[in-house]
């Protein structure tokens, strides 16, 4: 059975904080879609 990565949509206006969370979560095997602009996230 193939492993399926969980996917997270993250929107945060703070680039440093969001980038840090993105890196950490990717290290745990999550696929991250990260945006700093809420309109772009939609």
Secondary structure as GFF3:
##gff-version 3
##sequence-region A 1 42
A	DSSP	beta_strand	7	11	.	.	.	ID=ss1
A	DSSP	alpha_helix	15	27	.	.	.	ID=ss2
A	DSSP	beta_strand	31	35	.	.	.	ID=ss3
A	DSSP	alpha_helix	38	41	.	.	.	ID=ss4
###
